[in-house]
Amino acid sequence: MEDTTLKKKDIEELEKLVKIAEEQGNNINLNLVYMIIDSEKINFAEVMKYFENRGITMIEGDVEPDITAYSCEGERIRPFDPSKISITMKPMTLDALIKRIKNEEIEFDISFQRKAGLWSKRQKSQLLESIFLRIPLPAFYFDATDEDEWLIIDGLQRVSTLKEFVVDKSLKLQELEFFPELNGCNYDKLPRMFQRRIDETVINVYLVNPSTPENVKFNIFKRINTGGLTLEPQEIRNALFQGQATKFLQECSKLECFIKATAGSIKSERMLDREFVLRYVSFCYLDLQLYNGNIDEFLNEGMKFLNHADEMYIREIKNEFTFVMKAMFAVMGNNSFRKICEDGRRRPINKVIFESWCYVFKTLTPESVGLLEKKKEKVQKEYMQLCASQEYLYLLKVPDKKALYARIRAVDELIHKFISYGLNPISSLDHTSLIFHGLTFVLTGTLPTMSREEATNLIEEYGGKTSSSVSKNTSYVLAGEAAGSKLIKAQNLGIKIINEDEFKQMLKK
């Protein structure tokens, strides 16, 4: 650029944003630009001109980009162990694939990634004409975890076209270039010669086998660009973790209290609303020690948690989610989950703000919410001052565990100022009180240096619970010498078993 005041370091940051924009159809979220670029040091007009010269369009959004994801882009997708990848390539005929479609052995719950009807009738007809012309088709990718129900990774539009034409027989050919005489034909009216060409066409099918871990599958999904449309992480999760989790997220994302608390700002088209619900579940119910800065892996664990929770616990989570959303709106109104700034400009929803406020509000009682509601103007004013703090703004940009604890602690300390100590609805959190929040321990056997009572007191002091019996809701079994049947049951259920030394190490984190 000519006549620019942009420095080399500035241009390097801009180029990172250009790369992101190119992956998103040459568009960049304006909020992300504001968050990355220091407008006090850089002439924003030059920034806009820089993007314009690169053919990049800046667009406004209702949700702030996940700055923590941007901050650790080089680290967040860690290389996985190649030995854990099990993918089989097998040639098969379209007839065999069509039989699977007819027998409902291919998952057509199309909500997980893209709509199946993205192709026009002309595009569908062209695919079929390519088959008539014996033009080789691109490879198909399926998740074969369930042998009786393959999940489509890549090839949704092609498989959907075959279903519509051969199985449903609802598609009629149109705008064919080489066989115009076939225009208007459905499958039944197609001459047998062309029906046979469909049946006998050989395709390459890649099957991701059951032994491949979910996180590896997650990365495989991310690496495959289907139909020119890059999948969002939540769309991938929805594909990989079908079941109770996907149903729960869909239900909660449609709750009026959630839509109201977020002012209808979170769109559903790419499952962003479901991702927010999942963030609530993951950060409020999982062991925060599982969070290592990789948000994708952490949210994957949230999906697994939901799929394995019993129905009663699921209902409890839904009720608590409803309470938190209603409480947030009662206290923060349309400023819920956003920065509040003195300039009066309404900020977008922020993901990490959503996580920390949900975490703290889940600890509140109805009485404490009532007190906060009476003082909501003061609460919001205090929060505005927090948003003016450079330290707090920095915490919103850092992906590690320490910053997560600090964000939660900042919110907790703020609201604690406005709650009567007489009610004692929550306790102010320090860096250690979060360690065992939401965790249930079972103690068994004799510990080397501490009594069970001492261990129990430590667990409760740091926010955890103890139980006398092992169940699938048990987080850890703290086992000592001469551990009995509880240890065996924990082993059978796959519950993590720790010794006293490991327990003490957890306290130091």
N, C-alpha and C positions, 0 to 999 in steps of 0.2 A: 504493500500500500504506500502511496505517496503522501507526503505531508502528514504523517501520523505521529502521535505522541505515544503510541503503544510500544511498550518495551518487549524484549525477547520473552521474558517470563509471562507477560500478559498474553502474548500470542500463543505460547505453549498451552495455557489454560483454555484459550479460545479454540485451539485446534482439538482439544479433548471434547469440547462441546460440539464442534463440527462433526467429529466422528460419531457421536451419539445421534446427532441430527440425521446423518446419512443413513443410519440404521433405522430411522423412523420416518423415512420418506422425505428427507430434507426439511423436516420440521423440528423446532426446538421449543420446549416449554419455557415461556418467558419467566416464570417463577424460578426455574432452575438457573437461568442466566443471572437473575437478581441475587440468588444465593451464592453463586460462585464468584461473580465479578464484584469487586469493591467499587461502587459508583463514585465514591468520594476521591478515589485515586485515579480512576480511569474515566475518560470522557465517554459517556454511554452512547452518544451519537456516533462516535467512532466504532463502538462495538456493533451497533446496528448496521453501520455501513460495511463493516467487515463481513458480517453474516450475509448481507445483501450481495456483496461481491462474490461470495461463495455459493450463491443460490439457495441460501437457507432462510426459511420463513419462521419468524417467532410468533408463537401462539400462546394465548392465556389459558390456564386450566383452573379447575375448581379444587384440585388436590395438589399440594406441593409435591414435587418429585422426592423420592426417598434419597435424601442427601447422604445417608449413611451407606447406602448401596453404591452411590457415586464415589464416595470417599475411599472405599476399599475395593473398587472394581477389579484391581489387579490381583486381589487375594481371595475374594469371596467365593469364586468358583475354583476350588482346589483340584488339581489333577487327581484323578482316582486311580486305584490300582488296576492296571489292565487285566490282571489275572482274574478279576472279579467279573469281567464282562463276558457274557455268554450269548453270542448272537449266531444263529444258524441261518445259512442261505439255502433255500430249497426251491428248485424249479417246480412249477405246478401249472396246470391249465386253468384258464378262466372258468371252465366248467366246474372244476373242483372248488374254486372260490365262490362261484354262484350257488353251489350246493350248500356251502356254509351260510351264505346269506339267507337262503330259503329256510334252512333249519334253525335260524336265529342263533348261529354260532359265531357271529360277529357283532360286537357292541355298537349300537347305533344311537346311544345316548349322546346326541351331538352337542349338548350344552357344554361339554368339557373344553372345546377349543374354538372351532369356528362353525358357522352355520353350514349345513350340508348343501344348501341351495345357493351358494355364491356364484356358481356357473350359470350362464344363460342357457336357454334351450339350444342356441346355435353352438355354443362351446361343447355341450353334451353331445350333440349330433356329430361334431367334428371328431370327438374322441372315438365314437362308434365307427365313423368312416375310416379313421386311422386303422382300426381293427380290421375292417373289411379289406383295406389296402395292404394288410400284413406289416404295417409299420410297428417296430418294437416299442413296447410301452415302458415308461420309467418303472423302477423297482417300487414295490410296496413294502412298508414297514408295519409290523404288528407286535404288540406286547402279548406274548403267549403265556403269561403267568397262569391263566386259566385256559387249559387246553380246549374246554368246551365253549369258550367265549373270548375270542381274540379281540383285543382293543386296538383300534386304528391309530397308529402314530403318524404315518405319512401315506396319503392316498385317499383321504376322505372323499374328495370330490369325484374321483374316478370310481370308487366303490359305490358311492351314492348313485352315480349315473347308471351303473350296471344294475343296481337294485331297482331303480325307477323304470328302466327299459325292459329288462329280462324278467324280473320277479314281479314287480307291481304292474308292469305293462301299461303304465300311464303316460309314458313319454312317446311322442311321435317325432320322427326325424324331420328336420327342416334345414334349408340352406346348404344342402350337400353340394360339393364342388365336382366330385368325380362320378357320383351315382345319383344325379338329380331325379332319376326315375323312382328312387326310393323315398323321396320327400312325401310326408304324410303317413308313412308306414309306422305302425307299432311293431312290437316283436312278433306277434302272431301272424301279421301280414307279410313279414319279411320272407323272401324266398329261402328255402332250406339251405342253399349254398352259403348264404350269409349268416344264417343261424349257426351253421357248422363252423364257420370261420371264428365266430365268437367262442364257441365251445372249445375249439382246438388251439386257440392262441396260448402260447407258453409265456408265462411271466416269471420274474424273479421275485421271490418273497423272502424278506429278512425277518426272522422271528427272534425277538428279545426274550430269552428263556427265563424261567422262574428263579434260577439261581442268581440272576443279576440283581444286586441290591437296589432299593428304591432310589437312593441318591444318585446312583450311576444311571438309572433309567431317566431320572430327572435331567441329568446333563445330556443324555442322548436326545431327549425331546428338544432341549434348548439348541442343540447343534443342527437339528433338522429344520430347515425353513420350508414349511408346507404352503404350497400355493402362493408363494411370495409374501405371505403374512406371518411375521414372526410372532410366536406364541408368547403370551404373558406368563410369568411364573405361576400365577394362580390357576390359569387355564391348564397348565401342565399338571399341577397338583390335583386338580379336579379329575384329570384323566387317570392318574396313577393310583389315587386313593378313593376309588368309587366305593360307596356304601353309606353307612350312617353319617360319616363326616360330611359328605357332599350334600346330603339331605338337610342336615342341621344348618350348615352355612347358608343354604338357599332359603330356608325358613326364616332364620334370624335376619338375613339381609332385607327381607320384605316387611319386617316389623315396623309399625308406624312410629314407635318410640325411637328406633334407630334412624329412620329417615328424618324425623323431626329434629333429633339431636344434632344431626349432621347437615341440617338445612337442605336436604335433598341434593347436596353437592357431589355425592359419591355415585358415579355412574355404574350401571350394571352390565354394560355391553361387553367389557373384557374381564368381567368378574372382579372388578376392583372392590365392589361392595362386600363380596364374600371374603376377599383378602383382609379387609378391615375386621370383620367378625372373627376371622381366624387369628389375627393379631391379638384381639381381646382374649381369646381362649388360651393362646400360647403363652402370653405374658402373665396372665392371671392364674393359670392352673398348672403350668409346667414348672419344673425345677429350673430356676434362673441360671443355675450352674451349667445347664446344657447350652446356654447361649454363649457362643464364642466369637461373636461378631459376624458370623455368616447367617444372615436372616433367612435365606432359602432353606438351609438345613434345619434351622430352628422351627420354621413354619411347617416343614415336612413332618417333624416330630409332633407338632400340634395336630396334623391330620391323622397320624397313627393313634394318638391319644384319643381322639374323638371316635375313631372306628372301634376301639377296644373298650370304651366306657359303657357301663350298663345303662339301661333305659332310664332308670330312676335318677342316676347321676346326670344324664343328658338333660332331663327335665329341670333339674336343679340349676344347671349351668344356664339354661335358657331363661329361667326366672331371675337369676342374678344378673344376667345381661340386660334384661328388661329394666330391672331396678336401677342399674348403673346408668343406662341411657336416659331414663326419666329424671334421675337425680342430677345428671350433668346439665340437662336442659333447664331444670328448675333453678340451678345456681348460675350457670354461665350463659343460658339462652342461646342466641345465634352466634355467640363468640366461642361456643364449645369447640375444643380441639384445634383452636387456631391461636396464632400470636395476636395479642391486642397491642396496637401501637398508637402513639399520640396523634399521628397524622389523620386518624379516622378512617383510613383506607382499609376495607375489609380484606383480611388475609385468607388465603385458601386453607383448607383442612391440612393438617400436618400429621404424618403417620407416627412419628416418635412422640409427639405431644399426645396423640390419641392413646398410645400405649401407656404412658406414664400416668395420665389422668385416670384412665380406666383402672389401672393397678391400685391407685390410692382410693378411688371412690368405691371400689369393691369392698374395702375394709370398713366403710361407714355404715352406721345404723340409720334407720328412718329419722330418729330423733336428731342426730347430728346433721343430716341433710336439711331438716327443718331449720336448724340454727343458721346454717350457711345460706339458706334461701332468704332468711330475714336480713342477712347482711351481704346480699349478693353484689350490691353496688360497690361496697368496700372490698369484697373479695376480688372483683374484676379490676378495680383500681390497683390493688396490690399486685395482681398478676400482670398488669400493664407495666408496672415498675420492674417486675422480674424480666419481662420481655425486652426491656431496655438495657438489661445487663449483658455485656459482652461475654461474660463467663457463661451465662445460661445459653446464649445464642451459639456459643462454641460447642456446648454439650449436645446441642441438637444436630451437630454435624459429625459427631464422632461415633463410630460403630461399635467400640469395644464395651466390655462388661462394666468396667469402672464408670464410664460415662452413663451407661444405663442406670446404675445404682444412683449416681449423682442427680440425674434427671428426676427420678422417682422421689428422692429425698427432698429436692427443691420444692416439688409440688406438695408433698406431705407437710413440710414445715410451713408452707404458706397457708394451707387450709387449717392447720392445727391452731393457728393464731386466733381463729374465729370460732372455735368450738369450746364450749364450757368444759373445764376439767372435771366438774361434778358429774357430767354424764360419762366421762371417760370412754368415748366411743372408739378412739384409736389411740395408739401411742406414737409419739414422734419416732421416726425411723432413723437409725444411724447406719453406717456402712455394713454392720454385722447383722442387724435385725432382719435383713432381707434373706439371709442365707438359706434358712430352712422354711421360708414362707410357702405354704401349700404342700409341704411334704409330711408324710406319715411314716414314722419309724416303728419297728417292732424289735424289742430287745430279747435276746435269748442267750443262755449260757453265762459264764462268769468272766467278766472283763479283767484284764491284768492289773490295772492301776486305779480304776474308779468303780464305784458301786452303781447299780442300776438307777438308784435315786439320783445320784450326781449326773449321770448321763441324761436321764429324763429332764432334769432341771435345765441342763444346757440346751437341750433340744427345744424346750418350751421358751426359754429365754431368747433364743434366736428365731422364734416365730413358727416352729414346727409343732407337730402333734405326735403322741405315742399311742400305740394300740396294743392290746394283749393278744390279738390274733392276726394271722397272715391272710391277706386276701389280694385280689388283683389290683386293689386300690393302694396297696402298700408301696411306698417309694423305696425304702431301704430296710434291710434286716441287719441290725448291729449284733454280730455274733461273737461270743467269747468261748472259752473252754467248756467242754461238755454240753454244747448246744444240742437240743433235742429235736422233737418232731417239727417244730417251727422252721428249723433250718431245712429239713427235708422238703416241707411244703413249699418254702420259698424257692428251692432249687427246681421243683416241679413246675412252678408257675413262672419261672424265669425272672424272679425278683432279684435285684442287685443286692449282693451280700457284702458287707464291709466289716473290717475288724476295728479295734480301738485306734490303731495308728492312722488308718484311713479316715476315721471319724474326726480325729484331731486335725488332720490335714485339711478337711473340709471347713473346720472352724477358722483356719488361718486365711482362707481365700477372701 
